């Protein structure tokens, strides 16, 4: 069944080991979207199996301890030390305890969870050789929650039946359930994880100061800013505050009137966020705008783009001596909006302004009363991927791009099309990858990370 994640353990007998291991020993299997991610070969028995024979207790312990990061942390940090810590929280192969665990990486974009299964890296040295599974499996984040909760409940039941009580897992699970049920504590843990920290690892007062910013910026916007901060060397110190946004808006911003911004009529059957890939949803909204405004195959001028944003007509050409690290729109209590664009280049400013237009449209359509801050960040959250896809389709509609290229995907032809629409070559390249016209390996600018994949 698609959008389904199953984490299971079929009971087996273990003659020796701790009480926790013996009570929870079995054949471990992970199935996502009907794809078996744990399949492999027992080398000593020369037997193919759905998964390894392992103790379920350390798996459950790992899942519970890392629950907040598995659910809410977005993207692997660029800092080497932080990236190493990320691996221990997201890669199942790091569980330890003497077993050969699957090479499964679990990550999230806030609304969807991703599972990537790789073959064993040193198969000749493994007792169980994993085959891996093709591609990355995507499931709703709610499916990950359900699967983890069900697996942990099963392990706890087995412990109780075996007379094994008051284990570390019991304590961790009780703490996690309390945190998830307490609204304020859940907010704390969620932001902590979005910044890449383990429970109680970060400075508590600093986290609470950032949580207070939600009054001026918005709760979801706060998470977007946190995800962007993890791309720096020190996430908590580098996370922008409400005061930072207000200062930049005054020094580097230009005014806009949200009442003058473009709106989109009803689009029956539009999927909700998380029901489809982020880039598909962003693309659908952009197609709706182009159809509504009868833009057809035409390039959108700088002035028209500014009008769509309800901003000053010279928003693209206007420059400032105080550049921002994030493009954003910040609604004030007076009904006016201050916008700031990060890039000094025309293509970058056009793209970011289109992202902000899309973000307001998407938030209005989905939430009705959006938060004050609309950030366009470097992070790979669902919201940011929607923005990027919207901007790409609005500025350079793929059907027209594809027709102009005519099957010629050379760098020269891509640059020609990019210049026609005044977008960066990477925008065209990314569209070609997402529409499977070229392989990711043939797109050097996005080989490591697609802006909206």
Secondary structure, DSSP 8 states (H G I E B T S, - for coil): -TT-EEEEEEE---SSS-HHHHHTEEEEEEEETTEESS-EEETTTTEEESS-EEEHHHHHHHHHHTHHHHHH-BS--SSHHHHHHHHHHHBGGG--TT----EEEEEE-SSEEEEEEE--TTGGG-SEEE---SSEEEEEHHHHHHHHHHHHHHHHHHHHHTT--S-HHHHHHHHHHHHHHSHHHHHHHHHHHHTT--TTTS-HHHHHHHHHTHHHH-HHHHHHHHHHHTTSS-HHHHS--HHHHHHHHHHH-EEE-GGGS------TT---TTSS-HHHHHHHHHHHHHHHTT-TT----HHHHHHHHTB-TTTTT---SS--SSEEEEE-TTS-EEEE---SSHHHHHHHHHHHHHHHHHHHHHHSS--SEEEE-S---HHHHHHHHHHHHHHS-HHHHHHHHTT---HHHHHHHHHHHT--HHHHHHHHHHTTSS-GGG-TTTSS--TT-
